[in-house]
Amino acid sequence: MRKDPVERRNEILDAADELFSIKGYDGTSTSDILEKVGIARGTLYHHFKSKENIMDALIERYGLRLLGAAKAIAADKRLPVDERIIRTVMSMKISGGSSQEIMEHIHKPQNALMHQKIQKLIINGLTPIMAGIIIEGVEQGLFETPYPYQCTEMLVTYANIVFDDDLVDMTNEERDVRMQAFIFNAERMLGVKSGSLMHIIQMFGHQPDGVND
């Protein structure tokens, strides 16, 4: 039965997404996807050249969901710069719903390549969103740096890699110290008063030294 190309493409992606979740990317074959959707191999290759091509399309779809909220918040000029930064960061803090399922799925050992690709997407996608807010902060005199984009890129990359439980093994105490160091250096990179960004730690359930409940 002929279907609308967009509908068929999404059908293939949905099937692949389900299979990757159950069997892992490495454990899923194109034959598995063909059987799941009930289509001929030629139909599959009409939409996607390879299994990795299907994965890339899934990553792009994940990205739209993960970065969509961040873009909307960053574009809301009714909010002050500092509040937009906090809300944008919090929108990427996966804590429930479909986004959490996505990240749990990607963090499975058998989906290592998907994990790597989603990290790249987040770094490349979130950096310009956050940099736009930082640039506004520079224009308003809130921050002082001649390299707003590069500073943002460094911060996003560090946070995305070091605070990824799959890449860096650390105890809760080590994580707390790294978080404080991260904020300490962010303040210097952005040219703001020492201690002025430490409250951000509390967004992630941490308390800076000397701060009590």
C-alpha positions, -999 to 999 in steps of 0.1 A, spaced: 0 0 0 14 34 -10 17 59 18 26 96 20 64 98 19 65 117 52 42 93 69 62 63 57 95 79 68 81 85 103 68 50 104 103 37 97 118 60 123 92 49 149 100 13 143 137 18 144 134 38 176 114 10 193 139 -17 181 170 3 191 154 7 226 148 -30 229 178 -45 210 202 -16 209 215 0 178 242 -26 172 218 -55 178 192 -42 153 195 -51 116 178 -35 87 159 -68 83 145 -63 117 132 -28 107 118 -42 74 99 -69 93 86 -44 119 73 -19 93 62 -46 68 79 -31 38 103 -42 11 141 -34 13 138 -11 -17 112 11 1 135 14 31 164 25 10 142 49 -9 140 69 24 173 60 41 206 49 26 217 29 56 210 20 92 233 48 103 213 72 82 182 61 101 200 68 134 211 102 122 174 110 114 164 98 148 191 120 164 178 150 145 143 143 157 156 140 193 173 173 188 142 191 178 126 179 210 155 186 233 165 220 219 130 233 210 122 244 245 156 260 249 151 280 217 117 293 228 130 304 262 161 321 247 139 340 223 115 354 250 128 389 253 102 396 280 125 377 304 157 393 317 190 378 306 199 360 338 164 344 341 166 332 304 200 316 311 187 297 341 155 286 323 174 276 292 199 255 312 170 239 332 151 231 300 181 208 291 181 192 325 164 159 317 142 150 347 112 132 334 88 124 305 98 115 270 131 134 271 143 113 300 133 82 281 153 94 252 185 99 272 181 66 291 178 49 257 208 67 243 230 59 274 227 22 270 261 6 262 248 -9 229 239 26 218 273 42 222 274 57 187 240 73 192 253 87 225 282 103 208 260 118 181 235 133 205 264 149 225 276 165 193 241 177 185 237 192 220 271 210 219 265 223 184 228 231 190 229 246 226 260 267 221 245 293 197 213 294 217 232 302 250 257 324 232 229 346 219 218 353 255 253 359 267 259 384 238 228 403 250 242 403 285 275 418 272 255 445 254 237 453 286 269 455 306 260 423 327 290 404 313 324 414 301 342 392 276 355 398 241 347 361 233 311 354 242 306 326 217 338 309 225 333 311 262 298 297 258 312 268 237 338 260 263 312 260 291 286 239 272 313 214 260 327 209 295 293 205 311 281 181 285 312 159 287 324 160 323 290 158 339 280 129 317 280 99 340 290 76 312 322 94 304 337 105 337 335 84 368 332 105 400 317 103 435 290 128 446 316 147 465 339 149 434 309 161 413 301 188 439 337 201 437 337 200 399 304 219 398 319 246 421 350 248 400 328 251 369 309 281 382 341 296 396 357 296 361 325 306 344 324 338 364 359 346 353 353 338 317 322 360 316 338 388 336 313 389 365 319 393 403 332 363 421 303 343 437 276 360 416 268 328 397 272 303 426 234 302 431 232 282 398 246 252 416 214 250 436 195 244 403 212 210 401 205 200 437 239 211 450 249 235 478 280 256 475 304 256 505 290 275 534 254 275 522 228 258 543 193 247 537 
